[in-house]
Amino acid sequence: MEVSKLLFCLFLHLWNVEEAAADIVGEKEILLQFKGNITVDPHDVLASWSAAGDPCRDFAGVTCGDAGFVEKILIHGAELEGQLSASVASLRFLHILSLFGNRFSGGIPEEYASIVTLRKLNLSRNELSGDLPSFLETSLSSPSGSGCELLFRRNSLQLV
């Protein structure tokens, strides 16, 4: 009886390890989708972002937590051009998305509302346009110190 419990526990542990490894591989794919939305990378900032690389060790601007999941994407002043990737919303442990000083255009994807772990979103000094997504309007009206810290120039975005 004890042997079967031990085997069952071992099975669950190995299954969780395998599932976590699959999640980490999934995060690499998400980051590569983000890179795929970049049309101009004049300083080759994302050159280290490759299918063969490890996002936690090799991807410039990416920081992972102890469990190996992406927690921060910090790419500042790189003059990246393209549109923000909605796939970033699938990064389940993302705390900070800071992309100031680039040339991202278009709007902020509504999918970013589903990043429940997001604490800081810095999209200032980009070329974003269009309506401000409703989830950001809610965050903007929340009291200081709660919700997500938002940094972007509002003159190019409008409240919906």
Secondary structure, DSSP 8 states (H G I E B T S, - for coil): -HHHHHHHHHHHHHHHHHHHHHHHHHHHHHHHHHHHTEEE-TT-TTTT--TTS-HHHHSTTEEE-TTS-EEEEE--S---EEE--GGGGG-TT--EEE-TTSEEEE---GGGGG-TT--EEE--SSEE-SEE-HHHHHHHHS-TTSS-EEE--GGG-EE-
